[in-house]
Amino acid sequence: MTLGEIKELLDEKAVQYNHPDFIETDPIQIPRQFEQKENIEIAGFLAATIAWGQRPTIIKNASRLMNWMEHEPYAFLMNTTENDWGNFLEFKHRTFNGTDCLFFLRSLKNIYKNHQGLETVFAHGYRQNNSVASALRYFRKVFFEVDHESRSQKHVSNIDRGASAKRLNMFLRWMVRSDDAGVDFGIWRQLPMSDLLIPLDVHTGTQARALGLLQRKQDNWRSVLELTDQLRKFDPDDPIKYDFALFGLGAFKNTWG
């Protein structure tokens, strides 16, 4: 396929999957339950944090977290103490356990009490080098300023060790990207859509390699940069709309060619 044919295919599939029907099978349905900005951010971050494995299981476990937070995640964090968080010790999603969960709640509370919220933290990091990479580095620094067990560090990607940061990039897509389709929220205006990076997972990586858009074999940070650079050639203002296309082609067993 020529680059023009690949772009035509991906444009078509982006429109097909960047659609409200997508929400029904995706973890983005968790923050879609809310209207308050802080609730959307917190619900989205927690859902994205456990977004690996089977999507029905991700949605089920993220819904359980929202139930325990009385469907008011921001008010719950701000108005309760750790004495009220006993249920969360029982939480488990794959290797993310109750200890990790309690730390994540504690750290989120610190971010909203002392750092003006998630958007402010990511935006401050972005401005350090005008890049999503600097935003991810700064966020990780702030997130782990609260006492924690070393095991919890593996649940926030470290791009300096080559991690693809798939879940964080997906969270940023949810918060930053804006269009008329009604899937992503577009409630963060301090980071530009044009600088977002692809949430690279097995589906997007496999399809990108099959189309010749990604040469690297590993789904790592360098692959994220390589693939995003290719997608910017198709749409420099909104390259990450193609996440819908590549993910959809893989996850929903589409064919092309």
C-alpha positions in Angstrom: 0.0 0.0 0.0 1.1 3.5 -0.7 1.2 6.2 2.0 -1.8 7.8 0.4 -3.7 4.5 0.5 -2.7 3.9 4.2 -3.9 7.4 5.1 -7.2 6.8 3.3 -7.7 3.5 5.2 -6.9 5.0 8.6 -9.0 8.1 8.0 -11.9 5.7 7.2 -11.4 3.6 10.2 -10.8 6.6 12.5 -14.3 7.8 11.6 -15.8 4.3 12.1 -14.4 3.8 15.6 -14.3 7.4 16.9 -18.0 7.1 17.6 -20.2 6.9 20.7 -20.8 3.2 20.1 -17.1 2.7 21.0 -17.8 3.8 24.5 -19.9 0.7 25.2 -16.9 -1.6 25.1 -14.2 0.7 26.3 -12.9 1.8 29.8 -13.7 5.4 28.8 -17.2 4.6 29.8 -16.1 4.9 33.5 -15.3 8.7 33.4 -18.2 9.1 31.0 -20.5 8.6 34.0 -19.5 12.0 35.4 -19.9 15.7 34.5 -17.8 17.5 37.1 -14.2 18.0 35.7 -12.5 16.6 38.8 -14.7 13.5 38.8 -13.9 12.9 35.2 -10.2 13.3 35.8 -10.0 11.0 38.8 -12.3 8.3 37.4 -10.4 8.5 34.1 -7.0 8.2 35.7 -8.0 5.2 37.8 -9.7 3.5 34.9 -6.7 4.1 32.7 -4.4 2.8 35.5 -5.9 -0.7 35.4 -6.5 -0.7 31.6 -4.6 -3.9 30.8 -6.1 -7.3 30.3 -9.7 -8.1 29.2 -11.7 -5.0 28.8 -14.9 -6.4 30.5 -12.7 -7.1 33.6 -11.2 -3.6 33.4 -14.6 -2.1 33.3 -15.9 -4.3 36.1 -13.1 -3.5 38.4 -13.1 0.2 37.7 -16.8 0.3 38.3 -16.1 -1.3 41.7 -13.8 1.5 42.6 -16.4 4.1 41.6 -18.9 2.3 43.8 -16.6 2.3 46.8 -16.0 6.1 46.2 -19.8 6.5 46.3 -19.8 7.7 42.7 -18.3 11.0 43.9 -14.6 10.4 43.5 -13.4 14.0 44.0 -15.6 14.6 47.1 -14.7 11.2 48.4 -11.0 12.0 48.2 -11.3 15.4 49.7 -13.8 14.7 52.5 -12.8 11.3 53.8 -9.7 10.0 55.7 -7.8 6.8 55.2 -9.8 5.4 58.1 -12.7 5.3 55.6 -10.7 3.5 52.9 -10.7 0.0 54.3 -12.5 -1.6 51.4 -9.7 -0.6 49.0 -7.3 -3.0 50.7 -9.4 -5.8 49.1 -9.0 -4.4 45.6 -7.1 -6.4 43.0 -6.7 -6.1 39.3 -4.0 -8.4 38.0 -0.8 -7.2 39.8 -2.4 -4.0 41.0 -3.4 -4.8 44.6 -4.9 -3.1 47.6 -1.6 -1.6 48.8 -1.2 0.0 45.4 -4.8 1.2 45.4 -4.5 2.9 48.7 -1.3 4.7 47.7 -2.9 5.9 44.4 -5.8 7.4 46.4 -3.4 9.0 48.8 -1.3 10.4 46.0 -4.3 11.7 44.1 -5.5 13.4 47.2 -2.1 15.1 47.6 -2.3 16.3 44.0 -5.7 17.9 44.4 -4.9 19.4 47.9 -1.4 20.6 47.2 -0.8 20.8 43.4 -4.2 22.2 42.1 -5.2 18.9 40.4 -4.1 16.6 37.7 -4.4 19.0 34.8 -2.1 21.5 36.5 0.5 18.9 37.2 0.6 17.6 33.6 0.5 21.2 32.3 3.4 22.3 34.5 5.4 19.4 33.3 4.6 20.0 29.7 5.8 23.6 29.9 9.2 22.6 31.2 10.2 21.4 27.7 7.0 21.9 25.7 6.6 18.1 25.3 4.4 15.3 26.5 7.6 13.5 27.6 8.4 16.3 30.1 4.8 16.2 31.3 5.0 12.4 31.9 8.3 12.8 33.8 7.1 15.6 36.0 3.8 13.8 36.7 5.7 10.7 37.8 7.9 12.8 40.1 4.9 14.5 41.8 2.9 11.3 42.0 5.7 9.5 44.0 6.5 12.4 46.4 4.0 10.7 48.8 5.4 7.8 50.9 4.9 4.5 49.0 6.1 1.0 48.7 8.5 0.4 45.9 6.2 -2.2 44.3 3.7 0.6 43.4 6.3 2.3 41.1 5.7 -0.2 38.4 2.1 1.0 38.0 3.2 4.4 36.7 5.3 4.1 33.5 8.9 5.4 33.6 9.7 6.5 30.0 13.3 7.0 31.0 13.5 3.2 31.3 11.9 2.8 27.9 8.3 2.3 28.9 5.7 3.0 26.2 3.4 4.7 28.8 0.4 3.4 27.0 -2.1 4.0 29.8 -0.9 7.5 30.6 -1.0 8.4 26.9 -4.4 7.0 26.7 -5.5 9.0 29.7 -4.1 12.2 28.1 -5.9 11.4 24.9 -9.2 11.2 26.8 -8.6 14.5 28.6 -7.0 16.6 25.9 -8.3 15.4 22.5 -11.4 17.2 21.3 -13.7 16.8 18.3 -17.4 16.4 17.5 -17.5 12.6 17.8 -18.3 12.6 21.6 -15.8 9.9 22.7 -12.8 11.9 24.1 -13.5 14.7 26.6 -11.3 17.6 25.5 -11.6 19.2 28.9 -7.8 20.0 29.2 -6.8 23.0 27.2 -3.2 23.5 28.5 -1.7 20.7 26.4 -2.1 20.8 22.6 -3.7 17.9 20.7 -0.9 18.1 18.2 1.7 17.0 20.7 -0.2 13.9 22.1 1.5 10.6 21.7 0.0 7.3 20.5 -1.1 4.9 23.3 0.9 2.0 22.0 -0.4 -1.5 22.8 -0.4 -4.9 21.1 -3.2 -4.0 18.8 -1.9 -0.6 17.6 1.6 -2.0 17.3 0.7 -5.0 15.3 -1.4 -3.1 12.8 1.2 -0.3 12.5 3.9 -2.8 11.7 1.7 -4.6 9.2 1.1 -1.3 7.4 4.7 -0.4 7.5 4.3 2.5 9.8 6.5 1.1 12.6 9.8 -0.6 12.1 10.8 -1.3 15.6 9.9 -4.7 17.0 9.4 -3.8 20.7 6.4 -1.8 22.0 8.6 0.7 23.8 9.1 4.5 24.1 11.1 4.8 21.0 8.4 3.0 19.1 5.8 5.4 20.5 7.9 8.4 19.1 8.5 6.6 15.7 4.8 5.8 15.2 3.5 9.1 16.3 5.9 10.9 13.9 4.5 8.8 11.1 0.9 9.6 12.1 1.7 13.3 12.2 2.4 13.1 8.5 -1.2 12.2 8.0 -2.7 14.8 10.4 -0.2 17.1 12.2 -3.0 18.8 14.2 -4.7 15.6 15.5 -2.4 12.6 14.9 -3.8 10.5 17.8 -7.2 10.2 16.1 -5.5 7.3 14.4 -5.4 5.5 17.7 -9.1 4.6 17.0 -8.2 3.2 13.6 -5.2 1.1 14.6 -6.8 -0.2 17.8 -10.1 -0.9 16.0 -8.4 -2.8 13.2 -6.7 -5.0 15.7 -9.2 -5.4 18.6 -12.3 -5.8 16.4 -10.6 -8.2 13.9 -11.1 -6.0 10.9 -9.3 -6.8 7.6 -7.7 -4.5 5.2 -5.7 -4.7 1.9 
